[in-house]
């Protein structure tokens, strides 16, 4: 049996860099059974990849949106089912 997981690729835009957004996202990730990464993009957005069970990933994305809503202007979410790619949740550069 393969390790197939639900995954979300999320792009947050707004005032999301230089405000502790990645660190806060990492803290939220600790509350959910998710793995993945969060990183700043050159265009000023923040990218989040989260993998796990569907309800955990969706709950995590919703909690990031709720917790950091004052910084977020727009959120784009794409989901898929794929092979597991991560072991933990990290901030990448």
PDB file with one MODEL, atoms N, CA, C and O in Angstrom:
MODEL        1
ATOM      1  N   UNK A   1       0.845  -1.197   0.000  1.00  0.00           N
ATOM      2  CA  UNK A   1       0.000   0.000   0.000  1.00  0.00           C
ATOM      3  C   UNK A   1       0.882   1.248   0.000  1.00  0.00           C
ATOM      4  O   UNK A   1       1.869   1.321   0.732  1.00  0.00           O
ATOM      5  N   UNK A   2       0.520   2.218  -0.820  1.00  0.00           N
ATOM      6  CA  UNK A   2       1.335   3.424  -0.940  1.00  0.00           C
ATOM      7  C   UNK A   2       0.915   4.464   0.099  1.00  0.00           C
ATOM      8  O   UNK A   2      -0.205   4.438   0.611  1.00  0.00           O
ATOM      9  N   UNK A   3       1.828   5.369   0.394  1.00  0.00           N
ATOM     10  CA  UNK A   3       1.541   6.467   1.321  1.00  0.00           C
ATOM     11  C   UNK A   3       0.944   7.628   0.546  1.00  0.00           C
ATOM     12  O   UNK A   3       1.633   8.610   0.269  1.00  0.00           O
ATOM     13  N   UNK A   4      -0.325   7.525   0.197  1.00  0.00           N
ATOM     14  CA  UNK A   4      -0.999   8.594  -0.521  1.00  0.00           C
ATOM     15  C   UNK A   4      -1.603   9.553   0.496  1.00  0.00           C
ATOM     16  O   UNK A   4      -2.241   9.138   1.463  1.00  0.00           O
ATOM     17  N   UNK A   5      -1.389  10.833   0.260  1.00  0.00           N
ATOM     18  CA  UNK A   5      -1.863  11.857   1.188  1.00  0.00           C
ATOM     19  C   UNK A   5      -2.646  12.925   0.444  1.00  0.00           C
ATOM     20  O   UNK A   5      -2.516  13.071  -0.771  1.00  0.00           O
ATOM     21  N   UNK A   6      -3.457  13.667   1.179  1.00  0.00           N
ATOM     22  CA  UNK A   6      -4.134  14.846   0.655  1.00  0.00           C
ATOM     23  C   UNK A   6      -3.148  16.001   0.797  1.00  0.00           C
ATOM     24  O   UNK A   6      -2.462  16.110   1.813  1.00  0.00           O
ATOM     25  N   UNK A   7      -3.076  16.852  -0.205  1.00  0.00           N
ATOM     26  CA  UNK A   7      -2.116  17.957  -0.165  1.00  0.00           C
ATOM     27  C   UNK A   7      -2.768  19.253  -0.624  1.00  0.00           C
ATOM     28  O   UNK A   7      -3.657  19.251  -1.476  1.00  0.00           O
ATOM     29  N   UNK A   8      -2.312  20.356  -0.048  1.00  0.00           N
ATOM     30  CA  UNK A   8      -2.764  21.684  -0.458  1.00  0.00           C
ATOM     31  C   UNK A   8      -1.548  22.554  -0.742  1.00  0.00           C
ATOM     32  O   UNK A   8      -0.611  22.621   0.053  1.00  0.00           O
ATOM     33  N   UNK A   9      -1.585  23.220  -1.891  1.00  0.00           N
ATOM     34  CA  UNK A   9      -0.615  24.264  -2.227  1.00  0.00           C
ATOM     35  C   UNK A   9      -1.350  25.580  -2.048  1.00  0.00           C
ATOM     36  O   UNK A   9      -2.355  25.833  -2.713  1.00  0.00           O
ATOM     37  N   UNK A  10      -0.847  26.419  -1.146  1.00  0.00           N
ATOM     38  CA  UNK A  10      -1.543  27.654  -0.801  1.00  0.00           C
ATOM     39  C   UNK A  10      -0.617  28.845  -1.039  1.00  0.00           C
ATOM     40  O   UNK A  10       0.541  28.843  -0.622  1.00  0.00           O
ATOM     41  N   UNK A  11      -1.149  29.856  -1.714  1.00  0.00           N
ATOM     42  CA  UNK A  11      -0.426  31.112  -1.911  1.00  0.00           C
ATOM     43  C   UNK A  11      -1.200  32.207  -1.188  1.00  0.00           C
ATOM     44  O   UNK A  11      -2.363  32.473  -1.493  1.00  0.00           O
ATOM     45  N   UNK A  12      -0.528  32.838  -0.219  1.00  0.00           N
ATOM     46  CA  UNK A  12      -1.123  33.956   0.514  1.00  0.00           C
ATOM     47  C   UNK A  12      -0.510  35.249  -0.015  1.00  0.00           C
ATOM     48  O   UNK A  12       0.707  35.351  -0.168  1.00  0.00           O
ATOM     49  N   UNK A  13      -1.364  36.234  -0.292  1.00  0.00           N
ATOM     50  CA  UNK A  13      -0.848  37.543  -0.678  1.00  0.00           C
ATOM     51  C   UNK A  13      -1.431  38.606   0.242  1.00  0.00           C
ATOM     52  O   UNK A  13      -2.429  38.383   0.927  1.00  0.00           O
ATOM     53  N   UNK A  14      -0.787  39.758   0.240  1.00  0.00           N
ATOM     54  CA  UNK A  14      -1.151  40.842   1.141  1.00  0.00           C
ATOM     55  C   UNK A  14       0.114  41.325   1.830  1.00  0.00           C
ATOM     56  O   UNK A  14       1.182  41.346   1.218  1.00  0.00           O
ATOM     57  N   UNK A  15       0.008  41.710   3.084  1.00  0.00           N
ATOM     58  CA  UNK A  15       1.181  42.135   3.868  1.00  0.00           C
ATOM     59  C   UNK A  15       1.662  40.910   4.643  1.00  0.00           C
ATOM     60  O   UNK A  15       1.505  40.829   5.861  1.00  0.00           O
ATOM     61  N   UNK A  16       2.254  39.953   3.910  1.00  0.00           N
ATOM     62  CA  UNK A  16       2.551  38.639   4.488  1.00  0.00           C
ATOM     63  C   UNK A  16       4.042  38.360   4.674  1.00  0.00           C
ATOM     64  O   UNK A  16       4.411  37.302   5.182  1.00  0.00           O
ATOM     65  N   UNK A  17       4.898  39.291   4.270  1.00  0.00           N
ATOM     66  CA  UNK A  17       6.330  39.101   4.492  1.00  0.00           C
ATOM     67  C   UNK A  17       6.837  40.157   5.476  1.00  0.00           C
ATOM     68  O   UNK A  17       6.396  41.307   5.464  1.00  0.00           O
ATOM     69  N   UNK A  18       7.777  39.732   6.328  1.00  0.00           N
ATOM     70  CA  UNK A  18       8.361  40.654   7.295  1.00  0.00           C
ATOM     71  C   UNK A  18       7.482  40.903   8.507  1.00  0.00           C
ATOM     72  O   UNK A  18       7.696  41.870   9.239  1.00  0.00           O
ATOM     73  N   UNK A  19       6.492  40.039   8.731  1.00  0.00           N
ATOM     74  CA  UNK A  19       5.559  40.218   9.848  1.00  0.00           C
ATOM     75  C   UNK A  19       5.460  38.961  10.728  1.00  0.00           C
ATOM     76  O   UNK A  19       4.554  38.852  11.554  1.00  0.00           O
ATOM     77  N   UNK A  20       6.395  38.011  10.549  1.00  0.00           N
ATOM     78  CA  UNK A  20       6.354  36.777  11.329  1.00  0.00           C
ATOM     79  C   UNK A  20       5.373  35.753  10.789  1.00  0.00           C
ATOM     80  O   UNK A  20       4.997  34.820  11.499  1.00  0.00           O
ATOM     81  N   UNK A  21       4.954  35.916   9.540  1.00  0.00           N
ATOM     82  CA  UNK A  21       3.938  35.044   8.940  1.00  0.00           C
ATOM     83  C   UNK A  21       4.399  33.592   8.889  1.00  0.00           C
ATOM     84  O   UNK A  21       3.646  32.684   9.240  1.00  0.00           O
ATOM     85  N   UNK A  22       5.648  33.372   8.449  1.00  0.00           N
ATOM     86  CA  UNK A  22       6.146  31.989   8.344  1.00  0.00           C
ATOM     87  C   UNK A  22       6.242  31.337   9.720  1.00  0.00           C
ATOM     88  O   UNK A  22       5.843  30.185   9.892  1.00  0.00           O
ATOM     89  N   UNK A  23       6.766  32.063  10.689  1.00  0.00           N
ATOM     90  CA  UNK A  23       6.880  31.510  12.043  1.00  0.00           C
ATOM     91  C   UNK A  23       5.502  31.192  12.616  1.00  0.00           C
ATOM     92  O   UNK A  23       5.309  30.135  13.216  1.00  0.00           O
ATOM     93  N   UNK A  24       4.548  32.099  12.435  1.00  0.00           N
ATOM     94  CA  UNK A  24       3.189  31.866  12.937  1.00  0.00           C
ATOM     95  C   UNK A  24       2.558  30.656  12.258  1.00  0.00           C
ATOM     96  O   UNK A  24       1.859  29.873  12.901  1.00  0.00           O
ATOM     97  N   UNK A  25       2.805  30.504  10.955  1.00  0.00           N
ATOM     98  CA  UNK A  25       2.292  29.343  10.225  1.00  0.00           C
ATOM     99  C   UNK A  25       2.890  28.051  10.780  1.00  0.00           C
ATOM    100  O   UNK A  25       2.190  27.049  10.928  1.00  0.00           O
ATOM    101  N   UNK A  26       4.182  28.081  11.085  1.00  0.00           N
ATOM    102  CA  UNK A  26       4.844  26.922  11.691  1.00  0.00           C
ATOM    103  C   UNK A  26       4.204  26.576  13.037  1.00  0.00           C
ATOM    104  O   UNK A  26       4.003  25.401  13.343  1.00  0.00           O
ATOM    105  N   UNK A  27       3.888  27.584  13.832  1.00  0.00           N
ATOM    106  CA  UNK A  27       3.252  27.347  15.135  1.00  0.00           C
ATOM    107  C   UNK A  27       1.869  26.722  14.953  1.00  0.00           C
ATOM    108  O   UNK A  27       1.506  25.808  15.694  1.00  0.00           O
ATOM    109  N   UNK A  28       1.091  27.201  13.976  1.00  0.00           N
ATOM    110  CA  UNK A  28      -0.233  26.633  13.700  1.00  0.00           C
ATOM    111  C   UNK A  28      -0.091  25.182  13.260  1.00  0.00           C
ATOM    112  O   UNK A  28      -0.887  24.329  13.652  1.00  0.00           O
ATOM    113  N   UNK A  29       0.922  24.903  12.447  1.00  0.00           N
ATOM    114  CA  UNK A  29       1.130  23.527  11.939  1.00  0.00           C
ATOM    115  C   UNK A  29       1.319  22.530  13.072  1.00  0.00           C
ATOM    116  O   UNK A  29       0.960  21.361  12.933  1.00  0.00           O
ATOM    117  N   UNK A  30       1.881  22.981  14.196  1.00  0.00           N
ATOM    118  CA  UNK A  30       2.104  22.087  15.342  1.00  0.00           C
ATOM    119  C   UNK A  30       0.794  21.608  15.962  1.00  0.00           C
ATOM    120  O   UNK A  30       0.782  20.613  16.686  1.00  0.00           O
ATOM    121  N   UNK A  31      -0.312  22.306  15.684  1.00  0.00           N
ATOM    122  CA  UNK A  31      -1.625  21.940  16.231  1.00  0.00           C
ATOM    123  C   UNK A  31      -2.352  20.910  15.364  1.00  0.00           C
ATOM    124  O   UNK A  31      -3.406  20.401  15.748  1.00  0.00           O
ATOM    125  N   UNK A  32      -1.783  20.606  14.192  1.00  0.00           N
ATOM    126  CA  UNK A  32      -2.440  19.706  13.245  1.00  0.00           C
ATOM    127  C   UNK A  32      -1.480  18.601  12.819  1.00  0.00           C
ATOM    128  O   UNK A  32      -0.262  18.761  12.899  1.00  0.00           O
ATOM    129  N   UNK A  33      -2.030  17.490  12.370  1.00  0.00           N
ATOM    130  CA  UNK A  33      -1.215  16.377  11.878  1.00  0.00           C
ATOM    131  C   UNK A  33      -0.898  16.630  10.403  1.00  0.00           C
ATOM    132  O   UNK A  33      -1.398  15.936   9.518  1.00  0.00           O
ATOM    133  N   UNK A  34      -0.058  17.633  10.159  1.00  0.00           N
ATOM    134  CA  UNK A  34       0.339  17.974   8.797  1.00  0.00           C
ATOM    135  C   UNK A  34       1.858  18.055   8.696  1.00  0.00           C
ATOM    136  O   UNK A  34       2.550  18.304   9.684  1.00  0.00           O
ATOM    137  N   UNK A  35       2.357  17.844   7.498  1.00  0.00           N
ATOM    138  CA  UNK A  35       3.778  18.033   7.180  1.00  0.00           C
ATOM    139  C   UNK A  35       3.836  18.934   5.957  1.00  0.00           C
ATOM    140  O   UNK A  35       2.858  19.058   5.220  1.00  0.00           O
ATOM    141  N   UNK A  36       4.985  19.559   5.745  1.00  0.00           N
ATOM    142  CA  UNK A  36       5.127  20.412   4.577  1.00  0.00           C
ATOM    143  C   UNK A  36       6.113  21.527   4.820  1.00  0.00           C
ATOM    144  O   UNK A  36       7.082  21.367   5.562  1.00  0.00           O
ATOM    145  N   UNK A  37       5.860  22.669   4.185  1.00  0.00           N
ATOM    146  CA  UNK A  37       6.784  23.797   4.279  1.00  0.00           C
ATOM    147  C   UNK A  37       6.054  25.110   4.098  1.00  0.00           C
ATOM    148  O   UNK A  37       4.942  25.161   3.572  1.00  0.00           O
ATOM    149  N   UNK A  38       6.703  26.171   4.546  1.00  0.00           N
ATOM    150  CA  UNK A  38       6.232  27.532   4.320  1.00  0.00           C
ATOM    151  C   UNK A  38       7.444  28.355   3.909  1.00  0.00           C
ATOM    152  O   UNK A  38       8.511  28.248   4.514  1.00  0.00           O
ATOM    153  N   UNK A  39       7.275  29.185   2.868  1.00  0.00           N
ATOM    154  CA  UNK A  39       8.402  30.011   2.424  1.00  0.00           C
ATOM    155  C   UNK A  39       7.923  31.289   1.763  1.00  0.00           C
ATOM    156  O   UNK A  39       6.826  31.355   1.209  1.00  0.00           O
ATOM    157  N   UNK A  40       8.779  32.309   1.837  1.00  0.00           N
ATOM    158  CA  UNK A  40       8.524  33.562   1.139  1.00  0.00           C
ATOM    159  C   UNK A  40       8.848  33.377  -0.337  1.00  0.00           C
ATOM    160  O   UNK A  40       9.786  32.661  -0.687  1.00  0.00           O
ATOM    161  N   UNK A  41       8.078  34.019  -1.195  1.00  0.00           N
ATOM    162  CA  UNK A  41       8.349  34.007  -2.626  1.00  0.00           C
ATOM    163  C   UNK A  41       8.861  35.373  -3.054  1.00  0.00           C
ATOM    164  O   UNK A  41       8.580  36.381  -2.405  1.00  0.00           O
ATOM    165  N   UNK A  42       9.613  35.404  -4.147  1.00  0.00           N
ATOM    166  CA  UNK A  42      10.213  36.646  -4.641  1.00  0.00           C
ATOM    167  C   UNK A  42       9.163  37.692  -5.004  1.00  0.00           C
ATOM    168  O   UNK A  42       9.451  38.888  -4.978  1.00  0.00           O
ATOM    169  N   UNK A  43       7.944  37.252  -5.343  1.00  0.00           N
ATOM    170  CA  UNK A  43       6.895  38.199  -5.746  1.00  0.00           C
ATOM    171  C   UNK A  43       6.126  38.797  -4.565  1.00  0.00           C
ATOM    172  O   UNK A  43       5.149  39.520  -4.760  1.00  0.00           O
ATOM    173  N   UNK A  44       6.571  38.492  -3.336  1.00  0.00           N
ATOM    174  CA  UNK A  44       5.944  39.082  -2.155  1.00  0.00           C
ATOM    175  C   UNK A  44       4.890  38.208  -1.499  1.00  0.00           C
ATOM    176  O   UNK A  44       4.382  38.552  -0.432  1.00  0.00           O
ATOM    177  N   UNK A  45       4.551  37.081  -2.119  1.00  0.00           N
ATOM    178  CA  UNK A  45       3.585  36.159  -1.520  1.00  0.00           C
ATOM    179  C   UNK A  45       4.297  35.171  -0.601  1.00  0.00           C
ATOM    180  O   UNK A  45       5.524  35.070  -0.596  1.00  0.00           O
ATOM    181  N   UNK A  46       3.488  34.440   0.180  1.00  0.00           N
ATOM    182  CA  UNK A  46       4.001  33.335   0.988  1.00  0.00           C
ATOM    183  C   UNK A  46       3.366  32.055   0.457  1.00  0.00           C
ATOM    184  O   UNK A  46       2.158  31.990   0.230  1.00  0.00           O
ATOM    185  N   UNK A  47       4.203  31.040   0.266  1.00  0.00           N
ATOM    186  CA  UNK A  47       3.758  29.737  -0.234  1.00  0.00           C
ATOM    187  C   UNK A  47       3.739  28.734   0.911  1.00  0.00           C
ATOM    188  O   UNK A  47       4.686  28.648   1.692  1.00  0.00           O
ATOM    189  N   UNK A  48       2.647  27.975   1.002  1.00  0.00           N
ATOM    190  CA  UNK A  48       2.538  26.908   1.994  1.00  0.00           C
ATOM    191  C   UNK A  48       2.170  25.618   1.271  1.00  0.00           C
ATOM    192  O   UNK A  48       1.245  25.590   0.460  1.00  0.00           O
ATOM    193  N   UNK A  49       2.904  24.554   1.573  1.00  0.00           N
ATOM    194  CA  UNK A  49       2.554  23.208   1.112  1.00  0.00           C
ATOM    195  C   UNK A  49       2.237  22.411   2.373  1.00  0.00           C
ATOM    196  O   UNK A  49       3.054  22.333   3.291  1.00  0.00           O
ATOM    197  N   UNK A  50       1.052  21.823   2.410  1.00  0.00           N
ATOM    198  CA  UNK A  50       0.656  21.012   3.561  1.00  0.00           C
ATOM    199  C   UNK A  50       0.147  19.668   3.063  1.00  0.00           C
ATOM    200  O   UNK A  50      -0.623  19.598   2.106  1.00  0.00           O
ATOM    201  N   UNK A  51       0.587  18.602   3.727  1.00  0.00           N
ATOM    202  CA  UNK A  51       0.173  17.248   3.386  1.00  0.00           C
ATOM    203  C   UNK A  51      -0.295  16.527   4.635  1.00  0.00           C
ATOM    204  O   UNK A  51       0.212  16.770   5.731  1.00  0.00           O
ATOM    205  N   UNK A  52      -1.266  15.639   4.466  1.00  0.00           N
ATOM    206  CA  UNK A  52      -1.776  14.846   5.577  1.00  0.00           C
ATOM    207  C   UNK A  52      -3.166  14.335   5.244  1.00  0.00           C
ATOM    208  O   UNK A  52      -3.533  14.241   4.073  1.00  0.00           O
ATOM    209  N   UNK A  53      -3.941  14.004   6.273  1.00  0.00           N
ATOM    210  CA  UNK A  53      -5.327  13.625   6.045  1.00  0.00           C
ATOM    211  C   UNK A  53      -6.106  14.877   5.656  1.00  0.00           C
ATOM    212  O   UNK A  53      -5.804  15.977   6.119  1.00  0.00           O
ATOM    213  N   UNK A  54      -7.102  14.699   4.808  1.00  0.00           N
ATOM    214  CA  UNK A  54      -7.854  15.843   4.280  1.00  0.00           C
ATOM    215  C   UNK A  54      -8.364  16.781   5.364  1.00  0.00           C
ATOM    216  O   UNK A  54      -8.198  17.996   5.252  1.00  0.00           O
ATOM    217  N   UNK A  55      -8.983  16.242   6.413  1.00  0.00           N
ATOM    218  CA  UNK A  55      -9.556  17.119   7.442  1.00  0.00           C
ATOM    219  C   UNK A  55      -8.472  17.887   8.199  1.00  0.00           C
ATOM    220  O   UNK A  55      -8.694  19.019   8.629  1.00  0.00           O
ATOM    221  N   UNK A  56      -7.301  17.272   8.361  1.00  0.00           N
ATOM    222  CA  UNK A  56      -6.188  17.961   9.039  1.00  0.00           C
ATOM    223  C   UNK A  56      -5.636  19.089   8.167  1.00  0.00           C
ATOM    224  O   UNK A  56      -5.397  20.196   8.649  1.00  0.00           O
ATOM    225  N   UNK A  57      -5.437  18.799   6.883  1.00  0.00           N
ATOM    226  CA  UNK A  57      -4.903  19.817   5.969  1.00  0.00           C
ATOM    227  C   UNK A  57      -5.884  20.981   5.841  1.00  0.00           C
ATOM    228  O   UNK A  57      -5.487  22.143   5.927  1.00  0.00           O
ATOM    229  N   UNK A  58      -7.160  20.670   5.635  1.00  0.00           N
ATOM    230  CA  UNK A  58      -8.165  21.736   5.495  1.00  0.00           C
ATOM    231  C   UNK A  58      -8.295  22.544   6.781  1.00  0.00           C
ATOM    232  O   UNK A  58      -8.424  23.768   6.732  1.00  0.00           O
ATOM    233  N   UNK A  59      -8.262  21.880   7.919  1.00  0.00           N
ATOM    234  CA  UNK A  59      -8.328  22.580   9.200  1.00  0.00           C
ATOM    235  C   UNK A  59      -7.130  23.486   9.412  1.00  0.00           C
ATOM    236  O   UNK A  59      -7.263  24.603   9.912  1.00  0.00           O
ATOM    237  N   UNK A  60      -5.953  22.996   9.028  1.00  0.00           N
ATOM    238  CA  UNK A  60      -4.726  23.783   9.148  1.00  0.00           C
ATOM    239  C   UNK A  60      -4.801  25.048   8.288  1.00  0.00           C
ATOM    240  O   UNK A  60      -4.499  26.142   8.764  1.00  0.00           O
ATOM    241  N   UNK A  61      -5.204  24.897   7.021  1.00  0.00           N
ATOM    242  CA  UNK A  61      -5.293  26.051   6.127  1.00  0.00           C
ATOM    243  C   UNK A  61      -6.303  27.069   6.666  1.00  0.00           C
ATOM    244  O   UNK A  61      -6.043  28.272   6.658  1.00  0.00           O
ATOM    245  N   UNK A  62      -7.451  26.580   7.131  1.00  0.00           N
ATOM    246  CA  UNK A  62      -8.464  27.478   7.701  1.00  0.00           C
ATOM    247  C   UNK A  62      -7.936  28.210   8.933  1.00  0.00           C
ATOM    248  O   UNK A  62      -8.215  29.395   9.117  1.00  0.00           O
ATOM    249  N   UNK A  63      -7.175  27.512   9.776  1.00  0.00           N
ATOM    250  CA  UNK A  63      -6.645  28.141  10.985  1.00  0.00           C
ATOM    251  C   UNK A  63      -5.575  29.179  10.654  1.00  0.00           C
ATOM    252  O   UNK A  63      -5.511  30.223  11.302  1.00  0.00           O
ATOM    253  N   UNK A  64      -4.734  28.905   9.655  1.00  0.00           N
ATOM    254  CA  UNK A  64      -3.750  29.915   9.222  1.00  0.00           C
ATOM    255  C   UNK A  64      -4.497  31.156   8.721  1.00  0.00           C
ATOM    256  O   UNK A  64      -4.130  32.283   9.054  1.00  0.00           O
ATOM    257  N   UNK A  65      -5.541  30.942   7.923  1.00  0.00           N
ATOM    258  CA  UNK A  65      -6.316  32.075   7.414  1.00  0.00           C
ATOM    259  C   UNK A  65      -6.960  32.866   8.555  1.00  0.00           C
ATOM    260  O   UNK A  65      -6.982  34.096   8.527  1.00  0.00           O
ATOM    261  N   UNK A  66      -7.479  32.159   9.554  1.00  0.00           N
ATOM    262  CA  UNK A  66      -8.141  32.831  10.672  1.00  0.00           C
ATOM    263  C   UNK A  66      -7.121  33.580  11.535  1.00  0.00           C
ATOM    264  O   UNK A  66      -7.326  34.743  11.883  1.00  0.00           O
ATOM    265  N   UNK A  67      -6.036  32.910  11.872  1.00  0.00           N
ATOM    266  CA  UNK A  67      -5.024  33.484  12.761  1.00  0.00           C
ATOM    267  C   UNK A  67      -4.338  34.701  12.134  1.00  0.00           C
ATOM    268  O   UNK A  67      -4.055  35.679  12.826  1.00  0.00           O
ATOM    269  N   UNK A  68      -4.073  34.642  10.831  1.00  0.00           N
ATOM    270  CA  UNK A  68      -3.282  35.678  10.169  1.00  0.00           C
ATOM    271  C   UNK A  68      -4.114  36.541   9.222  1.00  0.00           C
ATOM    272  O   UNK A  68      -3.568  37.203   8.339  1.00  0.00           O
ATOM    273  N   UNK A  69      -5.433  36.532   9.406  1.00  0.00           N
ATOM    274  CA  UNK A  69      -6.331  37.225   8.469  1.00  0.00           C
ATOM    275  C   UNK A  69      -6.037  38.712   8.319  1.00  0.00           C
ATOM    276  O   UNK A  69      -6.293  39.283   7.259  1.00  0.00           O
ATOM    277  N   UNK A  70      -5.505  39.351   9.361  1.00  0.00           N
ATOM    278  CA  UNK A  70      -5.246  40.790   9.258  1.00  0.00           C
ATOM    279  C   UNK A  70      -4.120  41.103   8.267  1.00  0.00           C
ATOM    280  O   UNK A  70      -3.988  42.247   7.832  1.00  0.00           O
ATOM    281  N   UNK A  71      -3.307  40.103   7.905  1.00  0.00           N
ATOM    282  CA  UNK A  71      -2.206  40.304   6.959  1.00  0.00           C
ATOM    283  C   UNK A  71      -2.558  39.838   5.544  1.00  0.00           C
ATOM    284  O   UNK A  71      -1.908  40.233   4.576  1.00  0.00           O
ATOM    285  N   UNK A  72      -3.588  38.999   5.431  1.00  0.00           N
ATOM    286  CA  UNK A  72      -3.896  38.337   4.156  1.00  0.00           C
ATOM    287  C   UNK A  72      -4.923  39.133   3.365  1.00  0.00           C
ATOM    288  O   UNK A  72      -5.991  39.478   3.871  1.00  0.00           O
ATOM    289  N   UNK A  73      -4.577  39.418   2.109  1.00  0.00           N
ATOM    290  CA  UNK A  73      -5.524  40.048   1.198  1.00  0.00           C
ATOM    291  C   UNK A  73      -6.217  38.978   0.348  1.00  0.00           C
ATOM    292  O   UNK A  73      -7.421  39.057   0.102  1.00  0.00           O
ATOM    293  N   UNK A  74      -5.447  37.976  -0.098  1.00  0.00           N
ATOM    294  CA  UNK A  74      -6.003  36.947  -0.976  1.00  0.00           C
ATOM    295  C   UNK A  74      -5.338  35.612  -0.688  1.00  0.00           C
ATOM    296  O   UNK A  74      -4.166  35.547  -0.319  1.00  0.00           O
ATOM    297  N   UNK A  75      -6.115  34.545  -0.865  1.00  0.00           N
ATOM    298  CA  UNK A  75      -5.612  33.186  -0.674  1.00  0.00           C
ATOM    299  C   UNK A  75      -5.994  32.353  -1.881  1.00  0.00           C
ATOM    300  O   UNK A  75      -7.160  32.310  -2.272  1.00  0.00           O
ATOM    301  N   UNK A  76      -5.003  31.684  -2.474  1.00  0.00           N
ATOM    302  CA  UNK A  76      -5.261  30.745  -3.565  1.00  0.00           C
ATOM    303  C   UNK A  76      -4.905  29.352  -3.059  1.00  0.00           C
ATOM    304  O   UNK A  76      -3.807  29.132  -2.547  1.00  0.00           O
ATOM    305  N   UNK A  77      -5.837  28.414  -3.205  1.00  0.00           N
ATOM    306  CA  UNK A  77      -5.603  27.046  -2.731  1.00  0.00           C
ATOM    307  C   UNK A  77      -5.818  26.068  -3.878  1.00  0.00           C
ATOM    308  O   UNK A  77      -6.843  26.108  -4.559  1.00  0.00           O
ATOM    309  N   UNK A  78      -4.841  25.188  -4.085  1.00  0.00           N
ATOM    310  CA  UNK A  78      -4.989  24.083  -5.028  1.00  0.00           C
ATOM    311  C   UNK A  78      -4.743  22.808  -4.248  1.00  0.00           C
ATOM    312  O   UNK A  78      -3.787  22.730  -3.476  1.00  0.00           O
ATOM    313  N   UNK A  79      -5.587  21.810  -4.434  1.00  0.00           N
ATOM    314  CA  UNK A  79      -5.434  20.560  -3.701  1.00  0.00           C
ATOM    315  C   UNK A  79      -5.236  19.393  -4.663  1.00  0.00           C
ATOM    316  O   UNK A  79      -5.608  19.452  -5.835  1.00  0.00           O
ATOM    317  N   UNK A  80      -4.642  18.343  -4.131  1.00  0.00           N
ATOM    318  CA  UNK A  80      -4.409  17.128  -4.897  1.00  0.00           C
ATOM    319  C   UNK A  80      -4.193  15.962  -3.944  1.00  0.00           C
ATOM    320  O   UNK A  80      -4.030  16.146  -2.738  1.00  0.00           O
ATOM    321  N   UNK A  81      -4.196  14.783  -4.497  1.00  0.00           N
ATOM    322  CA  UNK A  81      -3.794  13.586  -3.757  1.00  0.00           C
ATOM    323  C   UNK A  81      -2.480  13.142  -4.383  1.00  0.00           C
ATOM    324  O   UNK A  81      -2.362  13.062  -5.606  1.00  0.00           O
ATOM    325  N   UNK A  82      -1.491  12.853  -3.537  1.00  0.00           N
ATOM    326  CA  UNK A  82      -0.157  12.539  -4.062  1.00  0.00           C
ATOM    327  C   UNK A  82       0.589  11.626  -3.097  1.00  0.00           C
ATOM    328  O   UNK A  82       0.070  11.264  -2.041  1.00  0.00           O
ATOM    329  N   UNK A  83       1.785  11.266  -3.462  1.00  0.00           N
ATOM    330  CA  UNK A  83       2.673  10.526  -2.570  1.00  0.00           C
ATOM    331  C   UNK A  83       3.199  11.500  -1.513  1.00  0.00           C
ATOM    332  O   UNK A  83       3.408  12.678  -1.799  1.00  0.00           O
ATOM    333  N   UNK A  84       3.407  11.011  -0.312  1.00  0.00           N
ATOM    334  CA  UNK A  84       3.948  11.850   0.760  1.00  0.00           C
ATOM    335  C   UNK A  84       5.357  12.313   0.394  1.00  0.00           C
ATOM    336  O   UNK A  84       6.181  11.515  -0.053  1.00  0.00           O
ATOM    337  N   UNK A  85       5.629  13.597   0.584  1.00  0.00           N
ATOM    338  CA  UNK A  85       6.924  14.176   0.221  1.00  0.00           C
ATOM    339  C   UNK A  85       7.717  14.731   1.401  1.00  0.00           C
ATOM    340  O   UNK A  85       8.903  15.031   1.259  1.00  0.00           O
ATOM    341  N   UNK A  86       7.083  14.869   2.556  1.00  0.00           N
ATOM    342  CA  UNK A  86       7.723  15.545   3.695  1.00  0.00           C
ATOM    343  C   UNK A  86       7.700  14.655   4.932  1.00  0.00           C
ATOM    344  O   UNK A  86       6.884  13.742   5.048  1.00  0.00           O
ATOM    345  N   UNK A  87       8.617  14.945   5.853  1.00  0.00           N
ATOM    346  CA  UNK A  87       8.648  14.239   7.138  1.00  0.00           C
ATOM    347  C   UNK A  87       8.186  15.140   8.277  1.00  0.00           C
ATOM    348  O   UNK A  87       7.694  14.644   9.291  1.00  0.00           O
ATOM    349  N   UNK A  88       8.334  16.432   8.130  1.00  0.00           N
ATOM    350  CA  UNK A  88       7.932  17.383   9.163  1.00  0.00           C
ATOM    351  C   UNK A  88       7.431  18.652   8.512  1.00  0.00           C
ATOM    352  O   UNK A  88       7.253  18.704   7.295  1.00  0.00           O
ATOM    353  N   UNK A  89       7.202  19.684   9.323  1.00  0.00           N
ATOM    354  CA  UNK A  89       6.785  20.972   8.772  1.00  0.00           C
ATOM    355  C   UNK A  89       7.904  21.966   9.041  1.00  0.00           C
ATOM    356  O   UNK A  89       8.317  22.140  10.187  1.00  0.00           O
ATOM    357  N   UNK A  90       8.399  22.623   7.990  1.00  0.00           N
ATOM    358  CA  UNK A  90       9.568  23.486   8.132  1.00  0.00           C
ATOM    359  C   UNK A  90       9.380  24.826   7.410  1.00  0.00           C
ATOM    360  O   UNK A  90       8.559  24.967   6.503  1.00  0.00           O
ATOM    361  N   UNK A  91      10.177  25.796   7.855  1.00  0.00           N
ATOM    362  CA  UNK A  91      10.309  27.063   7.145  1.00  0.00           C
ATOM    363  C   UNK A  91      11.469  26.880   6.185  1.00  0.00           C
ATOM    364  O   UNK A  91      12.565  26.507   6.605  1.00  0.00           O
ATOM    365  N   UNK A  92      11.245  27.137   4.897  1.00  0.00           N
ATOM    366  CA  UNK A  92      12.334  27.047   3.911  1.00  0.00           C
ATOM    367  C   UNK A  92      12.548  28.423   3.308  1.00  0.00           C
ATOM    368  O   UNK A  92      11.680  29.293   3.379  1.00  0.00           O
ATOM    369  N   UNK A  93      13.711  28.604   2.718  1.00  0.00           N
ATOM    370  CA  UNK A  93      14.059  29.914   2.147  1.00  0.00           C
ATOM    371  C   UNK A  93      13.991  29.872   0.632  1.00  0.00           C
ATOM    372  O   UNK A  93      14.251  30.880  -0.026  1.00  0.00           O
TER     373      UNK A  93
ENDMDL
END
